[in-house]
Amino acid sequence: MTKEEALNILSDKNSDINIVKEIFYNFISDKELINGVAINLSLKSSVYDSEMGKSIIMTELLEKLSDYDDMSCRWAVAKNRHTSSNILKKLATDKINLVRALVATNPNTPKESLTQLFNDEKIVRDGLSGNPSTPIKFLRVLADDRDTMSRLRIAENSSTPIDILERLLKDNDISVVKASQIALAKREKNNG
């Protein structure tokens, strides 16, 4: 298989995971193809269907990719819903803040790592606002953040308590208010 053929295969999220694994091991020293593998794995995992793309091979490849010096590989691993909590715990201490920020958004990130990330710089901490695994005590603090996007993600977070959503109904930004209204209506419908 040529490099061009491999890149073509990796651009298709429906490519067989066994072929993706073969490309990974056959081109292990080719940075461009290794990045292609990382991106392909991201495409295979859906934010809407947490089981989509899940496999032993994907887990193996994500673990290998998490050790690459290339930031874009670790970035793709950090945001992948199939990345194990052990890998996310390791990436929570990555030297690149964007990698840590994506770890903060991943629902599989262990609670102790989320606590550590809450004390990190703002770009990292902001990632916690949309993570349904973020402890409620942190959501309460982030709901008062000056950053509108952080408050918006709090309003859209399925784990945000009703009292916080009700407080966000009085926000000075209309998009935060609307997101809070939608979240409260959805909860009322589900409970009714």
BELHUCOR-V686796 format. One record per helix or strand. SS is the DSSP state (H for helix, E for strand). FROM is the first residue (numbers start at 1). TO is the last residue. If there is no record, write none. Layout:
SS&FROM&TO ; SS&FROM&TO
This chain:
H&3&10 ; H&17&26 ; H&31&44 ; H&56&65 ; H&71&79 ; H&85&91 ; H&97&105 ; H&111&118 ; H&122&130 ; H&136&142 ; H&148&156 ; H&162&168 ; H&174&191
